[in-house]
Amino acid sequence: MANRSKKKLLIDASCTLFLERGFKGTSIDSVVTASGVSKPTVYNHFPDKSDLMAAVIEDFIESECPRLSPDIFNEEQLWRHLGEVCLTQKAVRLLSVVLSEGFRFPAARTRFITEYVGKWESLVGSWCEVQSLGSEIFVARLKTLWFDALCALDNTQ
């Protein structure tokens, strides 16, 4: 297996575990088991679990890069689009881990909040400006949707 593919395998396996068990509940041993690689391989790529979480967040941000569809012309389309691409189960679960355990990986937490959540807020604000609408209420509604999604997540666990 090529070096890059082992790294990606570790990131993918870790992401699944972090989303299911949280940061504290995920051990390096569980990452080894889930990924099928050796413990030295894990530590060769990631010196500690915080570095692994940072890689998971980086991979998520790169693969789920926030962007609005150019085909959004009204509020209904905007909220439908945000529900489909912004408030995904994976994004909400990752936000939950970041908010509850981000003190364990502060740089990665800041990056997720800034480059994912913050970027969505900025995109909604820009869309509102183009539509000549007040952005504050729309950004506040987006924050409410994040909160509602987190509460719904708590009720399903």
DOPA-74014 format. One line per field, with one value per residue: residue in one letter; residue number from 1; x, y, z of N, C-alpha, C in turn. Coordinates in steps of 0.001 Angstrom, whole numbers. Atoms other than C-alpha are relative to their C-alpha. Layout:
<rs>
residuo	a / ... .
num	NUM / ... .
n_px	X / ... .
n_py	Y / ... .
n_pz	Z / ... .
ca_px	X / ... .
ca_py	Y / ... .
ca_pz	Z / ... .
c_px	X / ... .
c_py	Y / ... .
c_pz	Z / ... .
</rs>
This chain:
<rs>
residuo	m / a / n / r / s / k / k / k / l / l / i / d / a / s / c / t / l / f / l / e / r / g / f / k / g / t / s / i / d / s / v / v / t / a / s / g / v / s / k / p / t / v / y / n / h / f / p / d / k / s / d / l / m / a / a / v / i / e / d / f / i / e / s / e / c / p / r / l / s / p / d / i / f / n / e / e / q / l / w / r / h / l / g / e / v / c / l / t / q / k / a / v / r / l / l / s / v / v / l / s / e / g / f / r / f / p / a / a / r / t / r / f / i / t / e / y / v / g / k / w / e / s / l / v / g / s / w / c / e / v / q / s / l / g / s / e / i / f / v / a / r / l / k / t / l / w / f / d / a / l / c / a / l / d / n / t / q .
num	1 / 2 / 3 / 4 / 5 / 6 / 7 / 8 / 9 / 10 / 11 / 12 / 13 / 14 / 15 / 16 / 17 / 18 / 19 / 20 / 21 / 22 / 23 / 24 / 25 / 26 / 27 / 28 / 29 / 30 / 31 / 32 / 33 / 34 / 35 / 36 / 37 / 38 / 39 / 40 / 41 / 42 / 43 / 44 / 45 / 46 / 47 / 48 / 49 / 50 / 51 / 52 / 53 / 54 / 55 / 56 / 57 / 58 / 59 / 60 / 61 / 62 / 63 / 64 / 65 / 66 / 67 / 68 / 69 / 70 / 71 / 72 / 73 / 74 / 75 / 76 / 77 / 78 / 79 / 80 / 81 / 82 / 83 / 84 / 85 / 86 / 87 / 88 / 89 / 90 / 91 / 92 / 93 / 94 / 95 / 96 / 97 / 98 / 99 / 100 / 101 / 102 / 103 / 104 / 105 / 106 / 107 / 108 / 109 / 110 / 111 / 112 / 113 / 114 / 115 / 116 / 117 / 118 / 119 / 120 / 121 / 122 / 123 / 124 / 125 / 126 / 127 / 128 / 129 / 130 / 131 / 132 / 133 / 134 / 135 / 136 / 137 / 138 / 139 / 140 / 141 / 142 / 143 / 144 / 145 / 146 / 147 / 148 / 149 / 150 / 151 / 152 / 153 / 154 / 155 / 156 / 157 .
n_px	842 / -811 / -46 / 1139 / 1249 / 61 / 367 / 1423 / 707 / 3 / 895 / 1383 / 365 / 57 / 1186 / 1140 / -70 / 231 / 1407 / 784 / -406 / -590 / -1464 / -504 / 401 / -729 / -1398 / -874 / 213 / 1210 / -353 / -798 / 919 / 906 / -717 / -759 / -1430 / -676 / -108 / -1095 / 424 / 811 / -875 / -869 / 744 / 616 / -687 / 957 / 1402 / 390 / -430 / 922 / 1237 / -267 / 31 / 1402 / 666 / -526 / 575 / 1408 / 127 / -363 / 980 / 1326 / -245 / 1251 / 286 / 1414 / 347 / 387 / 1408 / 847 / 592 / 941 / -278 / 320 / -1108 / -1171 / 98 / -52 / -1405 / -771 / 357 / -562 / -1464 / -683 / 423 / -5 / -193 / -1434 / -393 / 587 / -710 / -1333 / 174 / 263 / -1288 / -822 / 511 / -73 / -1337 / -988 / -1085 / -1074 / -669 / 462 / -301 / 920 / 1333 / 70 / 48 / 1328 / 970 / -278 / 10 / 1227 / 1175 / -137 / 100 / 1422 / 630 / -437 / 689 / 1398 / -20 / -248 / 1208 / 994 / -368 / 340 / 1463 / 439 / 693 / -798 / -720 / -60 / 1071 / -270 / -1116 / 556 / 810 / -935 / -502 / 1094 / 75 / -1107 / 375 / 1078 / -578 / -748 / 984 / 588 / -1041 / -8 / 1186 / -88 / -1101 .
n_py	-1173 / -1212 / -840 / -925 / 717 / 372 / -1214 / -237 / 1078 / -376 / -1154 / 454 / 847 / -864 / -845 / 832 / 234 / -1265 / -354 / 958 / 129 / -1234 / -32 / 718 / 1399 / 667 / 275 / 345 / 1433 / 183 / -451 / 1099 / 1090 / -414 / -273 / 1177 / -296 / 185 / -1197 / -855 / -707 / -1135 / -1021 / -498 / -1054 / -937 / 144 / 206 / 32 / -1354 / -150 / 813 / -764 / -1130 / 535 / 298 / -1279 / -513 / 813 / -355 / -1336 / 87 / 775 / -594 / -1439 / -762 / -837 / -72 / 236 / -1253 / 107 / -359 / -1300 / -436 / 502 / 1428 / 720 / -158 / 871 / 1392 / 257 / 84 / 1262 / 1126 / 20 / -610 / 632 / 1446 / 776 / 14 / -1338 / -254 / 855 / -553 / -1211 / 438 / 393 / -1208 / -859 / 639 / 453 / -783 / -462 / 992 / -266 / -1384 / -548 / 645 / -527 / -1338 / 133 / 461 / -1072 / -1090 / 352 / 691 / -704 / -1413 / -168 / 69 / -1244 / -1026 / 230 / -406 / -1455 / -517 / 262 / -985 / -1300 / 41 / -7 / -1211 / 410 / -176 / 1252 / 376 / 935 / 1266 / 638 / 450 / 1207 / 1098 / 420 / 727 / 1312 / 799 / 352 / 987 / 1264 / 572 / 505 / 1212 / 1021 / 453 / 814 / 1288 / 800 .
n_pz	0 / 115 / -1194 / -9 / -208 / -1415 / -730 / 272 / -699 / -1411 / -159 / 172 / -1136 / -1180 / 115 / -390 / -1441 / -711 / 122 / -785 / -1397 / -508 / -3 / -1168 / 101 / 1087 / -344 / 1123 / 239 / 810 / 1355 / 563 / 338 / 1074 / 1255 / 406 / 76 / -1284 / -849 / 471 / 1212 / -441 / -584 / 1061 / 697 / -945 / -1285 / -1087 / 410 / 416 / 1398 / 788 / 95 / 899 / 1367 / 293 / 261 / 1274 / 1072 / 92 / 582 / 1425 / 769 / -164 / 109 / 105 / 1164 / 348 / 1392 / 680 / 381 / -1139 / 305 / -1025 / -1343 / -82 / 623 / -867 / -1180 / 474 / 345 / -1244 / -636 / 749 / 130 / -1145 / -1243 / 169 / -1228 / -304 / -449 / -1318 / -962 / -192 / -797 / -1365 / -598 / -95 / -1073 / -1318 / -362 / 725 / -869 / 117 / 1282 / 230 / 1336 / 949 / -316 / 575 / 1456 / 394 / -225 / 928 / 1423 / 412 / -514 / 327 / 1457 / 347 / -434 / 944 / 1279 / -163 / -47 / 1355 / 789 / -433 / 579 / 1424 / 76 / -707 / -1219 / -1210 / -240 / -1413 / -341 / 679 / -699 / -1284 / 267 / 250 / -1311 / -639 / 649 / -549 / -1368 / 85 / 478 / -1130 / -977 / 585 / -89 / -1388 / -250 / 707 / -538 .
ca_px	0 / 1399 / 2330 / -381 / -3076 / -2163 / -2418 / -5821 / -6933 / -5968 / -7815 / -10969 / -10965 / -10276 / -13041 / -15566 / -14384 / -14283 / -17821 / -19095 / -17132 / -15850 / -12224 / -11669 / -13496 / -11280 / -7984 / -5013 / -5540 / -9061 / -7654 / -5129 / -7912 / -10263 / -7591 / -5732 / -2324 / 266 / 607 / 4064 / 2457 / -89 / 2619 / 4786 / 2055 / 578 / 2705 / -401 / -4182 / -4543 / -2555 / -4845 / -7924 / -6341 / -5891 / -9518 / -10705 / -8405 / -9654 / -13272 / -12811 / -11092 / -13709 / -16743 / -15542 / -18387 / -19846 / -23273 / -24840 / -25199 / -28779 / -30120 / -32538 / -34831 / -34917 / -36556 / -33809 / -31147 / -32428 / -32936 / -29370 / -27942 / -29851 / -28465 / -24817 / -24019 / -25972 / -25055 / -25012 / -21224 / -20816 / -23148 / -21468 / -18047 / -19266 / -20542 / -17114 / -15383 / -17641 / -17575 / -13940 / -12158 / -10143 / -8113 / -7188 / -7552 / -5840 / -7958 / -11093 / -10360 / -9757 / -13080 / -15054 / -13353 / -13063 / -16275 / -18886 / -17574 / -17284 / -20938 / -21964 / -19946 / -21485 / -24998 / -24159 / -22793 / -25862 / -28078 / -26148 / -26575 / -30304 / -30498 / -31611 / -30462 / -27780 / -27925 / -31254 / -30187 / -26886 / -28758 / -31172 / -28244 / -26824 / -30227 / -30275 / -26830 / -28093 / -31282 / -29255 / -26967 / -29993 / -31554 / -28255 / -28247 / -31750 / -30707 / -27705 .
ca_py	0 / 3391 / 5874 / 8387 / 5746 / 4538 / 8087 / 8510 / 5144 / 6315 / 9605 / 7889 / 5255 / 7903 / 10139 / 7333 / 6578 / 10228 / 10755 / 7617 / 7730 / 11279 / 12306 / 11000 / 7752 / 6978 / 5320 / 4853 / 1106 / 1435 / 3362 / 555 / -2037 / -57 / 824 / -2486 / -847 / -1182 / 1212 / 2342 / 3234 / 5430 / 7210 / 7509 / 9647 / 11282 / 11879 / 12071 / 11879 / 15663 / 15585 / 12844 / 14949 / 17924 / 15751 / 14594 / 18195 / 19261 / 16381 / 17259 / 20928 / 20070 / 17508 / 19444 / 22899 / 25358 / 26845 / 27993 / 26792 / 29593 / 28385 / 29806 / 32628 / 32686 / 31950 / 28542 / 27396 / 28779 / 26885 / 23677 / 23915 / 24557 / 21583 / 19336 / 20418 / 22392 / 20657 / 17103 / 14380 / 14225 / 17997 / 18150 / 15197 / 16731 / 20067 / 18253 / 16720 / 20045 / 21946 / 19377 / 18304 / 20978 / 22085 / 18916 / 20072 / 23889 / 24692 / 22172 / 23398 / 26971 / 25864 / 23988 / 26874 / 29430 / 27546 / 25539 / 27115 / 30654 / 30216 / 29138 / 32189 / 34405 / 32812 / 33316 / 36946 / 37521 / 35902 / 38215 / 41262 / 40218 / 39706 / 43071 / 41349 / 41926 / 39336 / 39413 / 37614 / 34979 / 34287 / 34102 / 31590 / 29512 / 29478 / 28386 / 25572 / 24422 / 24484 / 22602 / 19980 / 19516 / 19135 / 16595 / 14712 / 14548 / 13087 / 10278 / 9097 .
ca_pz	0 / -953 / 1780 / 823 / 751 / 4257 / 5504 / 3855 / 5251 / 8739 / 8287 / 7042 / 9792 / 12434 / 11152 / 11492 / 15017 / 16123 / 14825 / 16578 / 19835 / 20175 / 20522 / 24047 / 23287 / 20302 / 21120 / 18855 / 19328 / 17928 / 14953 / 14405 / 14466 / 12216 / 9661 / 9645 / 9940 / 12677 / 15603 / 14398 / 11048 / 12823 / 14797 / 11689 / 10105 / 13205 / 16329 / 18531 / 18432 / 18157 / 14914 / 13664 / 14472 / 12712 / 9613 / 9819 / 9985 / 7143 / 4989 / 5793 / 4949 / 1660 / 614 / 1871 / 851 / 1478 / -1675 / -2684 / -5874 / -8450 / -9014 / -5746 / -6457 / -3422 / 294 / -89 / -2440 / -84 / 2970 / 977 / -359 / 3117 / 4483 / 1759 / 1656 / 4812 / 7560 / 6635 / 9276 / 9037 / 9407 / 12402 / 14119 / 13534 / 14882 / 17958 / 18596 / 17924 / 20320 / 23109 / 22950 / 20942 / 23954 / 23335 / 19794 / 19830 / 16527 / 14616 / 16419 / 15360 / 11792 / 11609 / 13092 / 10848 / 7563 / 7631 / 9890 / 9391 / 5638 / 5424 / 7430 / 5109 / 2010 / 3356 / 4165 / 658 / -919 / 1119 / -82 / -3709 / -3074 / -1215 / 1959 / 5517 / 6181 / 9991 / 10200 / 7679 / 9441 / 12745 / 11199 / 9955 / 13493 / 14762 / 12207 / 13395 / 16980 / 16073 / 14198 / 17217 / 19524 / 17160 / 17106 / 20899 / 20824 / 18456 / 20453 .
c_px	891 / -129 / -1219 / -1306 / -122 / -423 / -1488 / -860 / -112 / -957 / -1453 / -467 / -153 / -1237 / -1234 / -29 / -273 / -1483 / -882 / 282 / 482 / 1515 / 550 / -291 / 692 / 1457 / 812 / -139 / -1249 / 227 / 799 / -928 / -874 / 701 / 782 / 1480 / 609 / 42 / 1182 / -351 / -838 / 907 / 1011 / -673 / -503 / 618 / -939 / -1425 / -493 / 395 / -910 / -1340 / 177 / -53 / -1428 / -742 / 474 / -613 / -1478 / -177 / 319 / -1065 / -1393 / 74 / -1310 / -79 / -1493 / -176 / -382 / -1481 / -954 / -514 / -1004 / 326 / -248 / 1134 / 1257 / -63 / 24 / 1452 / 842 / -299 / 652 / 1521 / 761 / -276 / -101 / 216 / 1466 / 455 / -517 / 695 / 1404 / -67 / -242 / 1292 / 879 / -455 / 186 / 1415 / 1126 / 1129 / 1184 / 810 / -365 / 284 / -952 / -1428 / -182 / -110 / -1384 / -1022 / 187 / -251 / -1211 / -1222 / 52 / -139 / -1462 / -721 / 342 / -708 / -1463 / -94 / 199 / -1215 / -1068 / 294 / -361 / -1518 / -613 / -876 / 923 / 655 / -54 / -1040 / 230 / 1133 / -471 / -849 / 903 / 558 / -1065 / -134 / 1125 / -379 / -1089 / 526 / 807 / -948 / -645 / 984 / 58 / -1179 / 58 / 1085 / -415 .
c_py	1240 / 845 / 915 / -748 / -501 / 1191 / 287 / -1060 / 316 / 1158 / -447 / -854 / 837 / 882 / -776 / -205 / 1271 / 378 / -916 / 90 / 1292 / -108 / -833 / -1490 / -789 / -165 / -268 / -1489 / -256 / 466 / -1087 / -1123 / 363 / 172 / -1197 / 265 / -182 / 1318 / 870 / 781 / 1220 / 1120 / 550 / 1171 / 1090 / -197 / -181 / 114 / 1374 / 266 / -787 / 734 / 1198 / -457 / -341 / 1292 / 602 / -745 / 347 / 1353 / -32 / -717 / 616 / 1522 / 771 / 829 / -62 / -271 / 1325 / 23 / 326 / 1420 / 482 / -689 / -1499 / -847 / 67 / -984 / -1472 / -387 / -157 / -1301 / -1205 / -50 / 579 / -780 / -1521 / -687 / 19 / 1353 / 279 / -848 / 542 / 1290 / -354 / -383 / 1233 / 876 / -626 / -348 / 792 / 563 / -962 / 179 / 1409 / 553 / -580 / 485 / 1365 / -76 / -436 / 1121 / 1118 / -396 / -803 / 788 / 1475 / 283 / -71 / 1288 / 1144 / -140 / 420 / 1526 / 616 / -199 / 1031 / 1379 / 60 / 105 / 1257 / -327 / 225 / -1315 / -463 / -1049 / -1368 / -761 / -507 / -1254 / -1195 / -522 / -791 / -1394 / -915 / -495 / -1076 / -1359 / -678 / -574 / -1290 / -1153 / -574 / -909 / -1362 / -894 / -744 .
c_pz	0 / 1267 / 111 / 278 / 1445 / 840 / -162 / 700 / 1493 / 269 / -94 / 1175 / 1265 / -19 / 446 / 1507 / 797 / -39 / 844 / 1497 / 640 / 3 / 1151 / -90 / -1100 / 417 / -1266 / -320 / -838 / -1439 / -712 / -456 / -1198 / -1344 / -507 / -188 / 1389 / 777 / -414 / -1277 / 365 / 499 / -1003 / -733 / 936 / 1383 / 1195 / -550 / -445 / -1449 / -936 / -164 / -925 / -1458 / -424 / -355 / -1315 / -1178 / -199 / -686 / -1494 / -817 / 43 / -81 / -188 / -1277 / -286 / -1478 / -649 / -383 / 1143 / -204 / 1043 / 1327 / 128 / -590 / 872 / 1160 / -391 / -300 / 1268 / 736 / -665 / 40 / 1189 / 1276 / -153 / 1345 / 419 / 553 / 1407 / 1063 / 279 / 821 / 1462 / 719 / 211 / 1166 / 1376 / 430 / -659 / 838 / -50 / -1290 / -459 / -1398 / -1046 / 224 / -655 / -1518 / -465 / 137 / -1023 / -1457 / -445 / 453 / -402 / -1488 / -449 / 393 / -950 / -1347 / 67 / 44 / -1371 / -899 / 328 / -590 / -1472 / -192 / 637 / 1207 / 1192 / 398 / 1452 / 355 / -652 / 677 / 1360 / -195 / -267 / 1324 / 755 / -603 / 478 / 1392 / 5 / -439 / 1107 / 1046 / -514 / 66 / 1403 / 309 / -677 / 568 / 1235 .
</rs>
